[in-house]
Amino acid sequence: MDDHLLGWLKTLDEERLTLILANRPDAIAPPWPRRLDTLAQRLGNGSAISAVMRSLPLPSLEIAQAALALGDRVDVETLARFMGVSEAEAAPWIDLLSDHALAWPDGEGRIRLAGALARWWTAPCGLGESLSHYLNSWTVSADALRALARTLGLPNGQKRQTVAKISETLADPGRLAALLERAPEGSRRLLDEFAWDGPSRGVDGGRFVVPGSPEKWAGDHGLLFRPSWNIAEMPREVALALRGADYHPPFTPAPPDLATVPVDPEAVDHLMTLAAPHVVERCAAMLENTAKIPLPLLKAGGVGVREVRRLAKDTGCDEDETRLLLEICAVARLLAWDDTAGGLVPTEKFDRWRLDDAAARLRVLLAAWWRMERSSLRRIDGRYGTVLGDDPAGILVARARRAVLGVLARLPASTACADRAGLVEAAHWHAPLLDRPLLGECAPAVLEEARMLGLVAYDTITDLGRALAALQVAGDENDDSVPLVENDPLLAECSTRALASVRRSALFGADLTAVVTGPPSAELAELLDRAADRESRGAASVWRFSPASVRRAMDAGCSADDLLADLAEVGTVPQPLEYLVHDVARRHGEITVTTVACIVQASDPALLAEIAGHRKLGRLGLRLLAPTVLASSMPAARTLDALRENGYAPVPVEDTGEITVRRARIEEPQGGRLILLPGGRVAEFEQPPYPVLDTPPDPREHARRLLATEEGARGTGRTWAVIGRMASRLPTAQQSLLGFVVDRGVRAAITLADGLTATISHGELRGGALDAWCEEAGDYLEFPLADIVEVRGTFV
C-alpha cells in the first residue's frame, strides 16, 4: 500500500472521493472495502491500474510518462515546461490521472504517481535511470567516484556532495557541450545514439578499455555506465542534456481530425430497422438447423469452411453473416458442443431465448458480440480465421472493437466517417495501449460486423450502436451472460425501437407467393420458411409456395388444416394456395415409414407375444413387427428398465435410436442469497429466479461510508489475544488462520457449531464476533467467535 496515496485519500471530501470511486468501480467491487487503507490497496493494485490505463486517452499517458521521466515527484510548472506547453494545457490531463487515482498532489504541491505506472515504461520517453542511481550503486566504488570527479574537474568532498556536483555538471547542456569539444572523434555520434535510441544498447565491451576510444572516454567521464560487459546505459540527465533545451516529449492534447460527411438520419434508422430483426431471425433459423444437423468441428478445432457454406445455404445467409452469427451464438451460450450428437447443437439456454421477446433476444446477441474475443471478419494475410478457432489476439480484439465503435459514437449526429485510416488513428488516440497494426486489421471487420448487426450504417453509428458504445461494462467472453448489458435501459429502449418496424403479416398472391413489405418477425419468417421457399430478401421479402415446400411442412408434422390456420393468422389465404395445400395433403402419406425408438428381439415367438401382451408394459407401446421382433416407442434405456422391473432379463445390443433434437447442457452459475437467523447464523440457501442481476456499486454511498468510518490502527497483538480467548473451540493453527482473515484479509472457510459453513474474507473483530465478508451472502456478516468450530484454507 502507498502511504502517500492513503494520506491523500484522507484529505478528500465526499464529492471528490465519489468521483474517484465512479471512475474506479474495481476498487469498490465486492467485497467492498470498509476502510481507506483497504481502498488505497485496491486503488494501487497493479492489475487494476493496468486496466484503468487501457481506458485513458493518449495525452494523459503522455503526461504520466513525462512525469516518470522527470522523477516521481515533479511540480506542475516543471512538468508543463518539459512538455513545452502551458500549465493550463497540461492541467486537465493531470486532473484526469488524479480522478483515476493514478496521480495525486503531495503536501508540497508536487505530483506523485502510482507505483504500478513505472511497470509500463521501464525507460519513459526513452530515458534511463538518474545519475544518482548509477553513482550510488555498489558497482561504483569511492575511489572510482573520486576519479570521476577529478576527470570532470570537480573538487572531492563527501559522497553525497560529490554525487550532487557530478549530476549538476553532466545535466548542464553548456558544460556538457564544452566537455564534448575535447572528446575523441566519434564520441558525439556514439552518445547521440544512446541519447535518442537508448538508454540501453549493446556494445563491444572491449572498446571500453581501449585508450583513446570514444567508449572509454564516455565511460571515464560518467556519460555511459555498463551494468554488464556488452551492455551500456546512458543516465537520464546526460540524455536530456544531449537532446538539448528545445527537446519536448510528444504531447497530443487533441484527437486527430477525422474526415466526415453528412448522412440522412432517416436512411440510417431505416437500415437499422432492417438489420436488427434480420439478425434475430437468422440466428433462430441457424440454431434450428443445427438442432437437426449438428455442426461438426475440425480435428484442429473450429468449424470448417464446407460446413459454414452448407449452413449458409440451408438458412439463406451469406457466408460472412454465417461466420459472425455462429461465433456470436457460441459466446452467448446458445450453441455448444454435445458429445452425444457429435457436433455443435443448441443449448437449453436457446429454448429460453426463443421464448423471450425479440428485443431481449437481440440484446443477448449484441452483448455477446460486445464481449467476443475474436473478430469473425478480420483478415490476416488476406484470409479469414477458422470459425470458432483460436484467435491469438484474444481480448485485444474486443478492446479494438470497443475503441473503433467508441470513435464513431463521439462523432456528431448525422455524420459518417469518410476516412477509415483516420478512424484507426482516432481509435489509437483514445486507446493508445492498443497495437496500431491490430487496430488497422480490426477496424474494417468491426465496421462490417456492426453493419450486419444494425449498429452501423453508411459508416455512421446508429442509435442502437450508440447505446451499446455508451456502456461502461462489457463483460468477459467466458461469462454466460452480462445482465448489466442485456438489461441496460437505454439499450432496451433502442432495441425495441429497432424492432418496431417488423412485419407480422404477409400478402399472399394468387401466383402462390407471399410478400412481406418490410423486415419479417422471427415467427413470421419461421412459418414461411417452413412451408415456402424464399426467393428474395431486403426491404421486401418474397416466398414462393410449391408442392415440394408444402410437403416439407407436412413432413415436419403439420396437417393441412393446421398449416392453413397458421397462414390465415398472418394474411388472407387465396384459393390457389388452399387448393395446393389440400392437394399435397391428399397424396401425403400414401407411403409410410415407421420410426421406432428401439427393437426388442428374441428367438422365442411365445416369449415376445407374452411381452407384447403384458399389461404393465403397455406404456412402452410395443408392436409386433415379426414373430421374433417387437418395436418399442420408448428409448432403449427406458425399455430395458421396464422389462427388468417386470422380471425379464434383457441385454442391450446396439442402439440406433431415433433422430431427435438434442440440447447441450451448459452449467449455469448457481448464485444465491443466504437467509440469516438472528445473530448472523446461516439458515439455508435461497436460489434466485433466472437470471441473477448484478447491482452496480453506488460510488456516493461507498464514499460516505468510507469517510464516516473511524480510522484506527489494527493491532496484530490484539487480534491474536481476542481470537485466542474467544475462539476457544479452535486449535492453535486454525486460530492463526482466522487471525490472517482479520489482519491480511485472506480467504478461508469456516464451520459453525450447528454444522453450517461459509466462505469468508476481509474480517474485523467486533466484540466477541467476527465481522467478515461472506461470499454466499454477498455481504458482510457477523459470526460469533465462540460458535466457530473449524477454519480451513481455501484456494480460488
N, C-alpha and C positions, 0 to 999 in steps of 0.2 A: 504494500500500500504506500502511496506517495503522501508523506506527511504534509507537503506543501499544498497538494490538492485538497486534503481534508481541511487544512486551515482556511483555504479559500472558500470551500463549501459552507463553513461555519459563518462566513461573513455575508452570505446571500440572504435576500428576503424571499418571501413566498413566490412573488411573480417571477423572479429570476430563476429560482430553483425549478419552478413549474416549467419554464421554457426549456431548461436543460433536460428534464425528465421527458418532456414531449418529444425532444429530438433524440433521446436515447432510451426508447422503450425497453431495450435489452437490460438496462440497469434496474428496472422495476418488474421484470418478469418473475413469475412465481419460482421459488419462494422469495417474495419481495423483501428488500432489506428494511430493517426496523431502526437502524442507526446510521448516522452519517459516515462512520468509519467503514461500515459494510458497503454503503453506497460508493464510497471512494474506491474500494477494492473492485467493485463491479465496473465503475467508470474507467479504471485504469487497466482493465483486463486486456491483454494483447490481442486476443482473437476478436473481442468486441470492437476494439479500436480499428482493427483491420477492416471489419465490416462497415464501420462508420466512414472510413476514408474512401471506400468504394462509392459512397453516395455523395461525396463532396465534389464540387466543380474544380476546374484546373487552377484558378487564381488562389484559392485557399491552400491548395497543396504546394503551389509555388512559394507562397508566403511561409508555410511551415518549413519547407526545405531551406529557404534562405535563412530563417531564424536558427535552424540547426547548424548551418554553415558558420554563423557568427557566434555560436555558443548557446547553451540552454537558457541563459539569462541575457536578454538584449532589450533595450528600450525601444519604443515605437519610433522615435525620431531616428535612431541609428539604423533600424531596420528599413524604414522608408527611404533614407538616404542611400543605403546599399542597393535597394531595388530601383533607385532612380525615379521615384515617384514622390508625391506629397503625402503627408500623414493622412490627409482626408481620403486619398485614393486607397491607401492600404488599410485604413481603419475598418471598413465594412467586412473585409475578409478576415482580419484578426478577430473581429466580433463573431464571425461565423464559426471560427475554430473554438472560441470561448463558449458559444452557445451549445457546442457538442462536447464540451469538457476536454478538448484536445489541447487547449492553451488557456492560460489564466494569468492575471497580474499578481505579482507578489507584493509584499508590503513596501517595497522600494520603487514601485512603478515599472518594474521590468517584467518581461514576458517569460513565463515558464511553460515548457512543453511537456506533454505526457511522455513518459519514458519509452513507451512502445513505438512512438513515431520514429525513433532512431533506427529501428529494425528495417524500415522501408528504404532508408538511404544510408548505406554504410559510408558513402562519400557524397554528402549533399553538395549539389552544384559542382560536382567533380572535384571537391576539395577534401584533403585528408585531415589527419589529426593536427592539433595545435603543436607549436614548437615545444611548449612546456611538457606535453605528453612524451616527446622523444627525449628532451633534456633531463627529465626526471626519471627516465627509465633506468632500470638496473643495468642495462647494456651500456650506458654512458657513465664511465667512472668519473670520480672527482678530478683525476689527472687529465682525462680527455676533455672535461668541461673547461678546465683552466687553459688547456692548449687551444681550444676553440676561441675562448675569449681573447687570448694573445693574438691569434691569427686575425681576428676582427679588429684588433687594436683597442680592446676594451680592458679596463682595469679589473683585476681579480678582487673578489670580496667574498661575502657569504654566498652560499649556493643559491639561495632564493634571489638575492640581488643580482647575481651573475646571470641566472636564467632570465630575469626580467630585462636586463640590459641587452642580452643577445636577442631576445624576442623583439624588443623595441627596434634594434638596429636592422634586423632582417625583414621586419614588416614595413620599413620605411622605403617607398619606391625610389626616392632620391639617393639614399645611401646604397641601396642595392644596385642602382644603375652605376654609381661610381665604383662599386666593387667589381661589377662585371666588366668595366673598362680594362681591368688588369687581368681578366680571365684568359686562359688559353683559347686558341681558335677552336670553334665548335661547341664551346660551353653554352653560348646563348641558344643555339639550336637545340641542344640536349635539354636545357632547362625549360624551354618553351614547350617541348613535347610533354614534359611532366606537368607543366602548368595548365595546359589546355586539354590534354588527353590522359591525364593521370587520375588520381595522385600516385597510383602504384603501377609500376611497369617492370617487365622482365629486362634484365641487363646481363652483361658479361661481367661476372664478379671479378675476374682477373684485371679488368681495366681500372678498378678502384685502388689498385696497389701499384699501378704504373706511374712513376713520377712524370709530371707534366701533362697527364691526360686530363680531359675535361671532367671525367668521372671522379678522379682522385681530387681534383681541385674543388669540385662541388661538395664532395664529402668532407673535405678538410674545413670548408667554410660553413658547414651546417645547412647547406641548401638541399642536400639529399641524405637520407638515412636508410640503412639496409637492415631490415628485420631478418633476412636470410641472404645467402651468398649471391643468388641470382635474382633477387627482388630488391628494388629500391623504391622509396616513397618520398614525396615532397611534402613538407609541412604546409599547413593551411596559410599561414601568414606569408610565406615565400611565394606561394602560387598567386595569392591576391596581389602582392606587390608586382609580380611579373606581368599579370594581366593588366595592370595599370589602373589609374583612378577613374578612367572612363568606363571600366567594366561594370555591368549590372546584370544580375541573373535575369533570365526570361520572366516576364510578367505579362499575363494576358487577361486583363480585367474584363474584357467584353468578349462574348462568343463570336466566332467568325460569321461574317454576313452569309446569309442563305438566300439564294435567289428564289423568289416565289412568283406565282401567277394567280390571278383571281379565278375562282370556280363558282359555279352555280350551286348554292346550298341545297336547293330542291333536288337537283340531279344527284348530289351526294347522298341525301336522305333516301332517294329512290333506290339507289344501288344498295344501300344498307338494308332496306326492307326486302330486297330481292335475295341478298346473300345470306342473311341471318336465318330465315326459315329453311332455305335450301340446305344449310349445314345440318340443322336438326333432322330434317327429312332424310338426307343421305346417310347420316350416321345410323339412324334407325334401320334403314334398308340394308346397310352394310353389316350391321350386327345380326340382323335376322338371317342374312345369307351365311354368315359364319356359324350360326346355330345349326343350319342344315349341312353345311360343308365346312368342317373345322379347318382352320388355316394352318398348314404345317410350317415348321421352321427349318431353316437350313442347318446342316451339321455345325457350321461355323457360327450359328446364331443369326437371328433376324429372319425376315420374310423375303423369299426370292422374288425376282422380277416377274417370273412367269405367273406366280400366284397373285401378285399385285395386279397384273394385267387381266387375269381371269376374273378377279373380284371387281375390277373397274368395269369390265364388260357386263358382268351379271347385274350390277347395280346402276348402270347408266352414268357413272362418274368418269372423269378423265383420270389418267394415271397419277398426275401430280396431286389432285384432290384426294385420291385414294391413299396415297402415301401419308398425306397430312392427317387425314381423319383416322387412319389406323393408329398412328402414334398418339394422337390426342385421346382416343378411346382407351388405349393401353394405360396412359398416365392417369386418366380419370377412373381407372379400375372398372371399366365397363367390359373389358376384354382381357382375358388371361389364359395362360397355358393350362390345359387339362390333360393329365396322363391317360385317362381312360379314352378320351376322344382322340388323342394323338395329335393335338393341334390347339390353336387359339380358338376359344369359344366365348360367348357372352357369359358374364358372371351373374351372380344373384343380384348384384347392385343394378344391373341392367333391367331386371324385372321391376325394380322400384323406380328407376329412372324413367322408363317409358310410361309410367302411370302419372308422373308429375306433369304440370302444365308446361307448355312449350317454352315459356320464358325461363323457368327453372332449369329445364334441360339444356337450354342454350348457355346459361351461366356456368353449369358444370363443365361444359366443353371449353368455354373461354378461360375458366380458372385453370384447367389442365394445360391449355396452351401457354398461359402466362407463366407457369412454373416449369414447363417442359425443358429438360436439359439436353435438347438436341434440336437441330433445325432440319425439318423434313426436306426443304427445297434448297439447302445450301450446296453449292457445287464446289468440290475440291478437285483441282486439276481437270475441270470440265465435266466431272461425273458426280452423280448423286451418291450419297452413302447408302448402305443397306438399311431398309426399313426395319426399325426396332433393333438395329445393330448398335454396337458400342460406338460412342462418339467421344474421342479423347478430349475434346474441348469442354464437354460436360457443362458445369454450372456457368462457365464463361459465355456460352451461347445464350443462356437465359438472361444474363446480365446485358449482353449486347442487344437482345430483343427489347428489353425494357428501356435501354438508352435510346435506341432508334425511335421507338414509339413515343418516348418522352419528348424528343425534339419536335416531332410533329404536333404533339399536344400543346407545345408552347407557341406554335405559330398562331397568328391572328385568325379569327373565324373567317371562313370562306376564302382561304388562301391555301394553295398547294405548293409542295416543294418542286422546284424546277431544276434542281441540280443535285443529283444523287451523290456525287463526290463531295459537295458541300455538306450534304446531310451527314456523311461519315465524319467530316471534320467537326461539325457541331456536336455530334454524339460523343466524340472523343473529348471535347471541351467539357461536357457535362459528366463524363465518366472517364477521366484521364488515366486511370489504372488499367483500363481495358486495352488489350493489344490492338493497335491500329489495323494491321492486316486482317485480323479476325473480324473486326468491325466491317472492313471492306467486303469480306466474304459474306457476312451475315446480313448486311443491310438490304440487298436485293431480295434475299429469301424472306426476310421479315416482312417487307412490303407486299410480296406476293401472297404469303400465308395470311397476312392481315386482310388483304383484299378478299380472299376466299371466305374469311370469317365475318365479313361485314364491318371490320374495324377501320379500314382504309378504302377510299375510293378516289380515283384520279390523283393519287399521291397526296391526298389530304385526309386528315383523320376525321372519322365520323363521330357523332355523339356517343355511340357505343364504345368506340375506341378511346375517346377522351375520358369516359367514366372508368374504363379499365386502367388507363395510364395514370389516373389520379390516385390509385390505391397505393398506400404506403406498404402494405403487406403483399407478399407474393406466394409464400409457402415454398415447400421443397418438393421435388419430384417424387420423393418417397412417401409423401403424405397421401392418405386415401382421399382426403378432401381438404378444402380450405374454407371453412364456414364463413370467415370474415370476408372472403372474396365473393363466394357464391350467394351470400345474403346481404351484400352491401346495398343500402337503399338506393343510391344513385344508379348503380349498375342494374338493379332490379327494375327501376323505372325505365331506363334506356332500353333494356332487353325487351320489356313489354311493348314499348313503342315500336321497336324494330320488327316485332312480330304482329303488330296491329293490322297490317295490310294483308295478312294471309287469307286466302280464299278457302272457304269450306263448302263450296258448291261448284258444280260443273255444268256446262252447257252440252247436252247430248244432241248429236245431229242424226238425221236420217241416214247419213252415209256411214254410220257405225263409228263415229268419232266422238270424243269427249274433249272439250276445250275448257281450260282453266285460265281465265284472264287475270293473271297475277300469280304470285307465289302460292302454291298449294300448301295447305296444312299437312303435317306429317300423316295424320289419319286419312285425309282425302287421298294423298299420294299413295299410301299403302293400299287403299281399296282399289284404286285404278290400276296400280302396278300388278295387283293380284289377278285382275280379270281382263286387262288390256295391255297392249304394247305401246310404250312411249315412243313417239315419233319426233318430238322436238321439245326443247325446254328454253326458258328465258323469261321475257316479260309475259309471254303466254305459253302454256304447255299444252301439247296435243297428245292424246292417246287414241289408239285405234283398236276396236274390238274385232276379233276373228274367231272362227271355230276353235283354233288351237289355244288362243288365250283364254276363252271361256272354259274350255276343257281343263286348262291348267288350274283354274279356280276351283272347279269341281273335284279335281284330283286332290286338292288341298282340303277337301271336306265340305265345301259349300254346296248346298242344294240350289235348285233353280229358284225356288221361292225366296230363300234367304238372300241370294245374290241380288235378285230384282228388288227386294225390300231395302237392302243396303244402298243400292243405286238410287232408288226413289227418294231416299232421305237426303241426297245431295243434289238432286236435279230431277227434271221430268224425263222419264224413260220413253223414247219413241217406240212406235210399233215394230219397226225392223229389228231393233235391238232386243225387244221382248221375244219376237219370233226366233231370233238367233239363239237366245239362251234356252228356250224351251226345246228347240230342235236338237241342240247339243245334249240337253238333259235326257231326251228320249233315247239317244244312242249310247249315252254314257252308262257303262256298267254291263254292256252285253257280254263282255268277257270279264270274269272276276279272278282276282289273285288274292288268296288268303294269307294274311300275315299272322304268325303265331309268335308268342313270346319264347316258348321253348317246346321241345319234343320229349315225350316220355315213351321209352321203348322197352319191350320185354319179349322174351321168346315164348311165353305162355299166354295165348289169347284169353284164356279164362281169367287170369290174374288181371289183365288190363280191363276186361269187362267189369270185373269186381270194383276196380279203382274208379272207372268211369261212372259207375252207379252209386258210389259211396256218398251218403248224404252229407257228411261233414266236409267233403272235398268239393262241394258244389261251387264254392267261391272261386275255384281255380278255372271254371269254365272249360272243363275237359270235353274234347270232341274226338270221336273215334274216326281216324282217317284211314286206317287199315287194321286188320286183326291184331297186329303187333305194334301199332303206332297210335299214340294219343297226342293230341295238340292241346296245350295249355295256354290260357290267355294271360297267365301271370308269369313274371320273370322266373328264371331258373332258380334263383336263391329262395324266393318265396315258395315256389312249387316244392323244392327239396324240403324246406322246413315243414310245410303242411303234410307231406307224405310221411315224414319221420314222426310228427306229432300223432299220427293215426296208426302207428305200428308198422309201417313199411320201412325197408332199408335201401333206399335208392342211393346211387353214387353218381356224381356229375361226370359227364363225358366231355363234350366240347360245346360251349355256349356260344351260338352265333348271335343270339339276342335279337332285338328289333331296333330299327332306326329311330332314335329318339333325339329330342333337343336336349343337349347337355348344358349344364351350368357349372363353371369353375367356381369353387368356393374360395372366397377371399376372407382371411382373418381380419375382423374389424376391431378397432380399439374398444376395449371394454371400460370406457370411462364411467365413473360412478361417483356418488356422493355418500359420505358416511352419515348415518343417523346417530346422534350422540345422546347418551344418557346424562343425567346430572353428574357433575364432577368431571366431565370431559371423557367419560368412558365410551367406547365404541359399542354400538348395539348390533348393527347389521349394515349391509350394503344395499343401497337403492340404485338400481340401474336406471339411467335417464332414458327418455324416449329418443329415438333416432331422428335427426343427428344431434350430436352434442355441439353446442355453440360455445366457442371460447369468448370470454368477455375481455376486451382490451383493458389494460390497466389505466386508471384515471390519474394523470400526472399531478393535477392540483390536489387531489385527495392525498396522494403519497407525499407531496411536498409539505402539506400542512401537518401530516402525521410525523414526518421526519423532524420538522422544526419544533414540534411540540414535545418530542421525546427528550427527556433529560439525558445529557451526555454524562456517562460515568465510566470510569475505568473498571475493567473486569479483572478481578484478581484471581489468578490461577490457584493460589493457595486456598482462597475461599471456596472456589469451585470444588476442589477435592475434599475439603472439610465437610461441606454440605452434603455432597453425594455420599461420602463415606459414612456420615451419620444417618442420613435419611433413607438411602437405598440399601438397606441392611440385608435384603434378600439376595443381593448380587455378590458373586465372588469378586475378589480384588481386580482381576483382569477385566471383567465386564464393567466394573465401576470406572476403571481408567478409560475404557472405550466410551462410556457415557460422558465422561469429562471432556473427551475430544469433540463430542457433539456440541458441547457448550462453548469450549474455548476455540475450536477451529472450524466449527460448522460442518463436520464430517457427517456422512450418511450412515445410518445404522437401522437395524430392525429390532423392535422391542416386543416383548410379550408381557401382557398384563396378568394379574392374578386370576382373572376369570377366563383366561385362555385366548383372549382376543389379541391380535397383532396389529402393528402399524409400522410404517417406514418413515423415519423422522430425520431431520437435519436442522441446522441453524437454531440450536436451543439456547434458552436463557433460564436461569433459576429464579423462581418467584416463590419465596417462602419454601414450602415443602413440596412444590410441584415443578415439573419441567415444562416450560412453555416452548414448544418446538413446532417446526413446520411438519405437518402430516401430509404425505403425498396422497394417501387415499381420500382424505377430506378436502385437499386443495386449500388448506387454510392453517393458521397457527392454532394449536390446541394445547390444553394443559393436561399433563399426565402426572398423577401423584407419584412421587418417587418411591413411596413405600409399596405401591402396587406393582412396580416393575420387577418381574421375576427373571427376565433373561434379556440380554443385549447381544446382538450378533452383527458382525460386519457385513456390509452389502457392497456389491460392485455393480456399476452401471453397465 
